[in-house]
Amino acid sequence: MLTFLDFEKPIAELDSRVAELKDTARGGDLDIDHEIERLEAKSERMLKETYARLTPWQKTQVARHPERPHFRDYVAGLTDEFVPLAGDRAFADDQAILGGLARIDGRKVMLIGHEKGSDTTSRLKHNFGMAKPEGYRKAIRLMDLADRFGLPVVSLVDTPGAFPGVQAEERGQAEAIARSTERGLSLGVPSIAAVVGEGGSGGAIAIAAASRVLMLEHSVYSVISPEGCASILWRTADKAAEAAEAMRITAADLLSLKVIDRIVPEPLGGAHRAPGQAIANLKAAVVEELDGLMEKSPDQLRQARREKFLAIA
């Protein structure tokens, strides 16, 4: 059953009424098909109107929706084949960042991404997508491998930020993030990053320093969460909506600022309403971007990547 967000309550009420009428129609001789069609059309119209004018804070809620597709869903829908690779060969295997060898429409790539989990057990296992230093060192290892064998790197970003715990700091969190970002910038192979949910702070940029950066339409990408920003500026997280507005965290804002290169459209009502279509849209965009980069030499890729990030105001 679909989880509705707070701002979707009028739509939820309509959909609930439609479900009740359908149950009534199945259980009796009443002809209420016309009324059902009328309410369904009204619900779709309300959904279109609501999602056409989402505020940055509402987009943040959509980006965090618990039923939004995560890394494992993208692996299933994007790839023809996936061979997971684990561990940083130094400390542990961080389940917040997953990766491995993959084929996307026959194209061999190294696929890396954050995994948040889809229920309580898996969210705890994957630490809600918040990676520790060993996660970023695993990403570095996979990027090294991709560079060595000439494989393009595709990364899927979906994290509220790097794990802020004491043990992560003790193991060199900032250094690991910096080195992962540096490795992404120095790759001699094509690289594409896609923000598919939340892109939070250094935890996101560590695997998003790519030749081309894409964003799903209702994703968000920022240096800090709206709640974190509000807590710093106003000493309360209650101002998160105002912070989100000021931070310009939406795909449209970031495209205008040239922080990202392309917006990937989502199905009506967000990726969580039609995950298959959202994944297909992203796959088409990734394949197109990959094909556009394949003819460039390693030096051209590095130079273009350098110019791209230095040009960000």
Stockholm file with secondary structure:
# STOCKHOLM 1.0

chainA/1-313         MLTFLDFEKPIAELDSRVAELKDTARGGDLDIDHEIERLEAKSERMLKETYARLTPWQKTQVARHPERPHFRDYVAGLTDEFVPLAGDRAFADDQAILGGLARIDGRKVMLIGHEKGSDTTSRLKHNFGMAKPEGYRKAIRLMDLADRFGLPVVSLVDTPGAFPGVQAEERGQAEAIARSTERGLSLGVPSIAAVVGEGGSGGAIAIAAASRVLMLEHSVYSVISPEGCASILWRTADKAAEAAEAMRITAADLLSLKVIDRIVPEPLGGAHRAPGQAIANLKAAVVEELDGLMEKSPDQLRQARREKFLAIA
#=GR chainA/1-313 SS CCCCCGGGHHHHHHHHHHHHHHHHHHHSSCCCHHHHHHHHHHHHHHHHHHHHTCCHHHHHHHHTCTTSCCHHHHHHHHCSEEEECCCCSSSCCCTTEEEEEEEETTEEEEEEEECCCSSHHHHHHTGGGCCCHHHHHHHHHHHHHHHHHTCCEEEEEEESCSCCCHHHHHTTHHHHHHHHHHHHHHCSSCEEEEEEEEEEHHHHHTTTCCSEEEEETTCEEESSCHHHHHHHHTSSGGGHHHHHHHHTCBHHHHHHTTSCSEEECCCTTCTTTCHHHHHHHHHHHHHHHHHHHTTSCHHHHHHHHHHHHHTCC
#=GC SS_cons         CCCCCGGGHHHHHHHHHHHHHHHHHHHSSCCCHHHHHHHHHHHHHHHHHHHHTCCHHHHHHHHTCTTSCCHHHHHHHHCSEEEECCCCSSSCCCTTEEEEEEEETTEEEEEEEECCCSSHHHHHHTGGGCCCHHHHHHHHHHHHHHHHHTCCEEEEEEESCSCCCHHHHHTTHHHHHHHHHHHHHHCSSCEEEEEEEEEEHHHHHTTTCCSEEEEETTCEEESSCHHHHHHHHTSSGGGHHHHHHHHTCBHHHHHHTTSCSEEECCCTTCTTTCHHHHHHHHHHHHHHHHHHHTTSCHHHHHHHHHHHHHTCC
//
